[in-house]
Amino acid sequence: MNPIIKAENLSFSYPGDEETKPVKALRGVSFEIPEGSFTAILGHNGSGKSTLAKLLCMVNLPDSGRLWVAGREITAPDATERDILEARRDVGMVFQNPDNQIVATIVEEDVAFGCENLGIPPAEIRERVDAALAAVGMSEYARKQTYNLSGGQKQRVAIAGTIAMNRRCVIFDESTAMLDPMGRREVMDIIAKLNREQGVTVLLITHHMNEAAAADRIIVMNQGQIYLDGSPREVFGKPAAMWAAGLDVPQTTELAYKLRQKGLDVPLYLFDAESCAEAVAEAVRRRSGKSAGGGKTGS
């Protein structure tokens, strides 16, 4: 599968001033994101994950290194402003606070805003808006006022506005951080649906480990570098490394780790209560069977 994003040795610093030195936010980051994949990016505050997201959607450009988006190298010496604008058509971002993304008072007008700026014909905009609202389950709210929506509904409108522009890749920068549990579930359901049913490439930056566990792959950032990179089983199967980076693991994984410390043979890659309960019950049965068998042998 071809990568929609490819990064090679990316570095980026925020400039200092008279009182502060420049801050090195990224240090030689390299990876590929296959088209249609679902990748979660984790890291404590200041790890570089949001800086990386801004480079990937070309809000900022790297100080050094090479970056390709949908086959275009936007860091090439001969890359033009048009090349960057074309790449931006392929990658969009949904930010943390939905109120900062809503620009119109009527839902369908807000979803149409980006398409209008791209100069898309009105008839096509109408089709795209209807399809995008249907994709996020907001069709019945098309004529509603945006300021009357819940936080989760506003975030769904923001997502609709992004996919109405036919983005091939969407970066969600802690897009559930300001939502209540129900709103987070709504948005995560939409993200999974976009990836699974429409083939949209998803990059999810999150502090919620259970959200990250839904991804195909997890990249963990630490001190501006890639610290861990693998499947949720591989990454969360290293809880000590996660804790050393100042991060948590899913509660069920932490429970499994503590049970293993007590001698109970359960796997570490347990991401929900049901699978955890089944694994614990099976481990207890195995231990009980060994104990019973041992008693018979010794009689």
N, C-alpha and C positions, 0 to 999 in steps of 0.2 A: 504494500500500500504506500503511495507516495506521500511524503510529508507535506502538510499545509504550512507548517512553520519549521524552520531549521535555524538553529543558533549555533554559532561557532566562536567560542572564546570571547563572549560578550563581556565588556566592562563598562561601568558607568559611575561617575562621581557627581555629587551635588556641589556646586561651587561654594567656597567659603566667603567671608567678608573680612573686614579689618580686624575683627575680634576672634573669628573662628577659622579653622583650617577646612579645606575641602573634605567632604565625607565620601569615602569609597563605598558605594552601595552594592555594586556587583563586581565580582572578581573572576573573570575567565569562565563564564558559564556556557556550556555546550549541551545541546540535546536536540531531538527531533520529535515533532508531534504529528503522528499519522492522521490523515484526513479521516473524519468519522469517529475518532477516538474520544474517550472521556477521561481527562486527566485532572486530578486534584493537586493543588499546590499548597503545602503547609509550611509554616515557619512562625517563630515568635515575632513580636513587633521589632522592626529594625533588621530583620533577616534578609530583606531584599526582594520579597515576593511581590509586593505592590509595584516596586520599581521595575521589576521584570515585566509585569503586566503592562505598564505604560510603554515599555520598549516594544512589546509584541503588538500593541495596537497603534504604535507610532505616535503616541503623544510626545515622547522623547525619542531621540536617536542615540545609539551607543557612542561612547567615546572611542572605543576600539572594538575589534572583532567584526564578524560578518553575520548578517541576518537576511534570510530569505522568507518571503511570504507568498504563498501560492505560486512558487516558482520564480518570483522576481527577487533579485538581490537588491534590496533597498539601500544597502551600505556600499554598493559599488561606486567607484570614483565617478562613473558617468551616469549614476542614477539621478533622475530629474524629479522635480516637484510633482509632475504628472505620474511618475512611477509610484511615488509614495501615496498620492491620492487614490490611484487605482488599487493599491494594496489595502488601503483603508476601507475600500468597498467590501473587501473579503473578511475583515476582522472587525467585530464590534465589541463594545464593553457595556456591561450593566453594573452600575456602581452600588455602593452600600446604602445610601439614603434615597429612597424612591422619590421623596419630595424634591430632591435636587435635580431630578431628571424629567419631571412633568412640566411641559412648557405651554400646554393649552388647557382650557377649562372643560372641554368636552373630550371624552375618551377617544372617539374615532379621529378627531382632529389632531390629537396628540400623536396617535399612531401614524398618521399620514405625514407628520411634520418632516421627518427625515427624507421620505420619498419625494416630497415637494422640493426640498433643497437639492436633490439629485437631478431634478428636471424630468422626472418620469411623467408620462402623459396621464391626465386625470382618470381616464377609464381604467388604466392599468393600476393606478394608485387605489382606486375603489376595490379592485379585485384583491390586491395585496393586503389592504387593510382588513377586508372581510376574512381572508384566509388566516391572517395573523391573529386576529381576535378569536377565531374559532380554535386555532391551535393552542391558545392559552386558556380556553374556556371562558372568554369574556364577551362573547357575541351579544348577549342580552344587555350588556352594559354600554353598548356602542354610543348611545346618546346621553349617557349619564354624565353628571358633572364630576370631574376628577377629584375635586377636594372633598367629596362625600364618600370616597372609597376608603376601605381599610388599607393598612400598610401592605398586606399581602396582595391585595387587588391592584394597588398602585405598582407594585413590583412586577406583576404580571403584565400590566399595560406597558411598562418600560421594556420588558422582554418582547412584547408584541411589536413595539416600535423598532426594535433592533432586527427582528426576523423579517419584518415587512420590507426591509432593505436587502433581503436575500443574502444575509451574511453567511458565509460558509463556516466561520468560526466565531464563537461568542465567548468572551472572557467575563466571568462573573466574579467581581472583586468584592468578596465578603457581602454578597447581595442579600443574604438572609440575616445578617448580624443585628439589624434593628427591628426584626420581626418577632412576634410571639411564636410559640411552638406550632400553632395551627398555620400561621402564615409561612413559617419555614417549610412545613410539610407540603403546602400548596406549591411553593416555588420549586422545591426539589422534585416534585412530581412532574412539573412542567419541563424542568431541565432534562430529566430522564427521558421524557417523551420526545423532546426535540432531538436528542441524541439517537434514541432507539428507532423512532419512526421516520424522522426526516433526514437523518444522517448528518446533522449539524455537529461539528467538532466543538467540544466543550472543554474549557479550562476553568476549573472551579477553585478559587482562592477562598479558604474557609478556616475558621478556628474550631469548627464542630467536627470532631473525629468521626461521628457516625455518618455525617454527610460525605466525608472523604472515603469512607469504606464502600460507598456506592459506586465509586469510580473504577475504571479498568486499571488505572495506574496512579501512583502517588509520587510526587517529587517533593522532597523536604529540603527547604532552604535554611542555611545557617551561616551567619557572618558573610553574606554575599556570595556564597557558593552552594553547589548542590551537595547536600549532606547524605541523603538517601534517595534511591530511585528504584522503584519496583512495584509489584502488585500490592494491593492492600494486605494480602497474607504475608508477603515478604517484609513489608515495612512495619506493620503492626506486630509481626512476629519477632521484632527486636525492641521490646518495650524499654529495656535499659538504655538503648541508644536514643530513643525518643525522649525519655526523661532527661538524659544528659544534654539534649538540645533545648530543654525548657518547654517541652511539649507533652501533652497527654496522649493516651491511647483510649480507644473505646472502653467503657466501664466493664463490659463483659471480658475484654482482653485482659484488663488489669486483674479481674477476679480470677481468670484462668491462670495468670502468672503466679498469683499468690497461692492458688491451690497446688500448682506444680511445686512451689517452694515447700509445701507441706507433704509432698510425696504422692499427690494424686495425678495420674497420667491423663491429662486433658490437653487438647491442642490449644495453641495460643491464638489462632485465627478465628475467634468466636466474636461475631459482630452484632448478634441480637440475642434477646433473652431466651427465645425458644431453642436455638441451637446450643446455647450455653447449658440450659437445663438438660437437654438430651445428652450432651457430652459428659456432663457431671454424672448423670444417672448411669450411663454406660460404663464410666470409669469405676463407679462404686460397685456395679454388678461384677465387673472383671476382678476387682479386688476381693469381693466377697467370695467369688468362685475359687480364686486361688487359696483363700483362707480355708474354705471348706475342703478343697482337695488336699491341702496340706495336712488337715486334721485326720483325714482318712488314711493317708499314707503312713502317718506316724502311729496308727493304732495297731 
